């Protein structure tokens, strides 16, 4: 029988993910030399190399590529044992790893955390903010428990709970505030500033404008809504932002807000989690808190 340790598997997974001893060691909260020694011992037990090491990079060997998904499945199963214990409680307790996309996190997350802290003081909340594709990957791998995203994600392995719908608004320079609201055809002729590739909000904006990503257009993409709004304030173009972002993003920019006529662009925000998660009951309670937080934010804006 091969004598592997759970610690070795965790260290292997970290190195397989980061492909860098220093970053993997930091993620595991150990020294780089200790991580290297544990990987060396793991390879010795297995009788085969897991990584190809060079001066510039670290790659998985062919055996390491086969080994990695089995390790991830083992680690996820062990994590779910802890979830089973938490699932025996009638309210959310312990660790909650929640992912949020960047076009939601800065605006809604403070309300969510505040409500959760008051309702469930024994909850240990860990937040992961990144784009949807990464959240879906991390959720499937068991690295987070749930995610707040724009729906649908259409992944058969995930439960989707729609929570609220939100309109998009047009942001344009303040001197354009008296101009007519552009229709879709006019908007396509303008310099439309969008988030960079990978953001679902980019695809939603393109869809509303009936534009394809490959269509030629005068563009300057940004990494955040803040960047886009500031560029609009400098007179570079126009952009779309979700309604929840208005208060935060427009307070220090010389811009005006216009609401579109019908059809109004919008998105559906919801929560997703693995259908196999033992925490379904607790996550449903969390989802209601997210819905309540969004309602409170909308009422505060009114």
N, C-alpha and C positions, 0 to 999 in steps of 0.2 A: 504493500500500500504506500502510495506517495504521500509524504507528510508535508502538506502545504499549510501555511497559516493565513488566517483572514487578513492579518496586517500586510503580508506580502502581496496578496491580491489587491488590496487597496493601493499600495505603492505602485504596483504594476499598472493599474488603471490610470493613476495620476500621470505617470510617465508616458503612457500610451496616448493620453489626451494632450499633454503639453509638449511632448517631444523635446524636453529641455530639463536637465537635472535640477538646475537652480529653481525654476518655476514649479516643478513638481514637488520638490522638497519644501518650498514655501507653502504650497497648497496643503501639504501633509503635516506642516508644523514640525518638521524635523530637519536635521542638518543634511547637507548635500552628500556628505561622506556616508552617513547612516543609510540614506536612501540607496546609494550606489551599492553598499554592502548587502542590503536586503535583496536587491535585484540580482546581484551576483549569486547569493545563496539560493534564490528561487530558480535561477537558470541551472544551478548545480543539481538541485533536487529533480528538476525536470529532465536533465541530461541533454538540454538543447538551448541554443541561444534564442532569446526573445527579441533582442534589439541589435541593429547594426549601428555601430558607433563610428563616427568620423569627426574630424576636427570642426566641421561646420554644422552637422546635423545628426539627429538620431531618428532612425526609421525602424519600424517593425520588420522582423524577418518574416518569411512565409509562414513559419510555425507560429510566430507572434500574431500574425493576422488571423490565424485560425483560433488561437488561444483567447484573443481579446473579447469577442462577442460572448463566449462562454463565461468569462470572468465577469463581464457586465451583468449577465443574467444571474449569476450567483450573488453578486453584491446587491442587486435589486431585490432578490428573494430574501436576503438577510434583512435589508431595510424594511421590507414588508412585514417581517416578524414584529418589528417595533411598531409598525402601523397597526397590526392586529391588537397589540396591547392598548394603544391609544383609542382604537375603535371600540373597545369595551366601555369607554367612558360615554356619558350621555351628552357631553359638551366638548368643544375643541380644547385640548390641552397639549402640552409638550411642544415639540418643534413643528413649525409650519413653514415649508419652503414654497414661496409663491413667486411666480414669474409674471412680469408685466412688460408690455411693449412700451417703447419710449414716447409714443404719442398719447399715452395715458398716464404713465407713472408720475410725472412732475405735478400733474393737476388734480388727480383723484387719489393718489396714494396717501398723502397726509391725512385726508378724511378717513380713509379706510383704516389706517393704522390707529388713528385716534379712537374710532368706534370699536375696533377689535380689542384694543388695550383696556378700554373701560368694561366691555362685556365679558372678556375672557382674560383675566389678569394672569392666568397660568400658562398662557400661550407664548411660546418663544418664536418670534417671527423673523424669518430670514427672507430678504427680498433679492430677486435677480432681475435686472432690467436689461433686456436685449431684444433683438428683432424676432419676429414670429418664427421663421424657420429654425432658429437656434432653440427657441423655447419648446417647439414641438419635438425636436431631437432630444432635448434634456428631459422633457416630460416622459417620453417613451423609454428613456434609459433609466428612469427612476431618480434622476438628480434633483428634480423638483416635484412637489406634490400636486400643484395646480398652476394654472396660468390665466391671466386676464388678457384677452385678445379680442380682435375684431373677428366676428363670425361671418360665414361659416369657415371652419378649417377642413371639414369633410374628411376626417381621419376615422376610419371604422373602429379603431382601438380606443377612441376617446369619447367620453360623455360631454356633450355641449349643452350649456344652460344659457339661453339668452336672457340678459338682465335689463338692458335699456337701449334705446335708439338715440342717436345724436346727429344733428345736422352739421354740415360744413358751412363755413362762411368765407366770403371773399375778402382778402386783405389787399388794399391798394394804397398808394400814396395819399396823404391827407388832402392834397390839392385836387384830387379826383373825386372827392366825396359827393359833389353835386352832379356828377356825370351819371347817365343812365346805367342801370345794372346790365352788364353784358350777358347776352344769351350764349349758348354753347358755341355757335359759329364764331361770334366775336371773340370769345375767350380763347379759342384755338389760334386766333391771329395775334394774340398778345404774347408778351414774353412771360411765360408761366414758369415760376420757380417751384421746383419739386424737391422732395427728399431724395437722397441717393438710392441706388439700387439696393434691394433687400427689405425696404420698408413697405409694409402692406398699404400704408396710407398713400404712398406714391401710386400704387396700382389703382387704388380707389379713385384718386384724383384724375388719373388718365382715363379711367373708365367713364367717369362723369362727362369728361370733355370729348368722349368718343375718339380718343387718340390711342394709337399703339406705341409701345415703347420704342419701336424701330422707326417711327415717323420722324422726318426731319423737323426740327423746331429750334428756335433760339432759346438756349437754356443756360442755366447756371444752377446746378444742384447743390443742396446743402446737407449737412449731417444732422441738423436738428431744426425744429420749428422756429426756435429762437433765431437761428442764423437766417432763415428764410424771411422772417418778419423784419429783421434789421436791414436786410438787403432791399426789401420793399420800401422801407422808410428812407433809404438812400436814393430812391427813384429808379432802381434797376428793373423792376417788373412788378408782377402781382403774384399772389399765392393763395392757396386754400389752407385753412386750419380747422380743426374740430372746435365746436362751440365751447367745450370745457377749457380750451386753451386761451380764450380771449383775454380774460383778466390778467393772466400772468404774462403773456407774450406781447401785449399791445401797450402796456402801461409806460414803457420807456422808449417807444418808437413813434415816429411821426407818420402814422398810418390811419386809415379809416376802415371801418367794417361795413360790409354790405351783405344783406341776406338775399339769396337767390329767389327768383320766382319759381313756380312749379315748372318742371320737376326739380325738387330740392335735393341736392346731393346729401347723402347721410351714410351712416354705418351702424351696424348692430354690435354692441359690446356684450361680451359674455364671459363665462368661466368654463374651462375645460379641465378634465382630469381623466386618468386611466379608468376604463370600465372595470378593471380588476382591482382597483384600489380598495382596501378595507375601510378607508376613511370617507366613503361616499356620504354617509349621514352627516359627519362633521363638516365636510366640504359644502354640502347643501346649506348648512347653517352659515358658513362663511359667505356663500354666494348671496344670501339675503342681506348680510351686512354690507356687501359691496353695492347691492341695489339701493339700500337705504342711504349709503354715503353719497351715491350719485344723485339721488333725489334731493338730499340736503344741499349739495353743491348747486344744483339747478335753482332751488328756491332762494339761495343766497344771491345768485346772479340776477334774479327777477326784480 
